[in-house]
């Protein structure tokens, strides 16, 4: 499973409905699960971003479809980072030229 870190900011619509944010997080978890992945963590943050999600998905295409579905609701704008675990790094490093 591939891991993704999503940094999100509320849109004007999203902040107006901020009291529903935990319900929206639960709906996102269900969407990810239906797509074959799992939400590992959800954090609401202070600072440049309003929150961080960490989830897994079978592949980049599935993750992209999930994020497009969530984004189309109009509550958040996001940046997504593909994360690589310690167990994935040896294969990546083996491809690095000397």
N, C-alpha and C positions, 0 to 999 in steps of 0.2 A: 504494500500500500504506500502510496506517495503521501507526504505530509505537506500541508499548506498553512501558512500564517497569514491571516487577513487583518489588516489595519483598517478600521472604518471610522467614518465621520457621519454624523446625522445630517440629513438634508433638512430644509425648513419643515417639510412634512413630518420627518422623523422626530424632530425635537418637539413639535406640537403634540405628537402622540407618545411622548417619552414614557408615560405611565404604562404603556403596553410593551415596553422594551423586553421584559422577561418573557412575555407571551410570544413575541417575535423570535426571541432566541430559541424557545421551545419548538416553534414551527420550523426554524432553520435546522435544528437537530433532527427533526422528523424527515425533512427534505434530504438531508445528507444520508441518513440511515436508509431511506428508500432507494437512494442511488448507489448503495453498497458501501458507504463510508461510515465514519464515526466522528462526532465532534468530541475532541479531547478536553478542551477548556474554552470557556468564555469569560472574558474579563471586561469590565467597564472601567475606563481609565480617565485620568485627568491629564491635561496637556494638549498636544497637537492632535491626538486622536481621541475619539470618544470610546473606543473599544478595540479589543483584540480577540480574534477567534483562532483556535488551532484545531484543524480537522484533517482527517485522512480521506482519501478517495482512491478508487482503483487506478485512475490515470488522469492525465491533464485534461483530457476532453470532458470527462465526467465532472471534474472539479470546476471547469469553466462553465459548463451547463448549469450546475448548481448555483454558482455565483451570479450568473446572468439571470436565473430565475428569481433569486433573492433581490438582486439589484432592480429588477423590473417593477418591484413593488413600490419603489420610490422613497424608501425610508433612509437609505444609507448610500454613500459613495465609498468605494473601497480600493485598497491597494493590496495585491496578493503577492506573497513571496513563496516560492517553492523551497521547502526546507529539506536538507539532507542529513540524515542521522549518522552517528558515528559508525554504524555498521555498513553504511553505504559509501563512506569515504574511501576505503581501500581500493574499490573498483574504479572510482573516479580518479584517484591519485595514480593508479597504474597507467592511466591514459595520458598523464602529464609528461611532456617531453623533459629530458634532463638538461 
